[in-house]
Each structure stands twice: as structure tokens, then as C-alpha cells.
């Protein structure tokens, strides 16, 4: 399943920032995010995020699998 990183922002709403990637992934999961997105968040190289904008930038830069 492919997704638009810009659409991911709706799934990370409600996270308490700063938040580590596991907290962000759990928030996304609780908001009904696709499994692929949750796993991609957990695989990001940044250990902690100051806000959703930072997460979106990382997701856009994350290599896409085809």
C-alpha cells in the first residue's frame, strides 16, 4: 500500500511533542494509520521529533520501495 507523506500528518495529530519515533508511531497507529506508514515512522533515522513538520520532512526523504 502506497501513501502520500503529506497525508500522514493527519495520523500523527495528538502526539505530545517532543516525541520519539515510537511514540509517534503509536499515535499514528491509534489514529488508524496504514501499517506501512507506522512501520516507516519506526524506521526513520531521527530518534525524536519536535513537531509534525519534522516528521513530514523525514517521510518525504525516506526512500520509497517499489
HELIX and SHEET records of a PDB file:
HELIX    1   1 UNK A    5  UNK A   11  5                                   7    
HELIX    2   2 UNK A   21  UNK A   30  1                                  10    
HELIX    3   3 UNK A   35  UNK A   43  1                                   9    
HELIX    4   4 UNK A   52  UNK A   61  1                                  10    
SHEET    1   A 2 UNK A  19  UNK A  20  0                                        
SHEET    2   A 2 UNK A  48  UNK A  49 -1                                        
END                                                                             
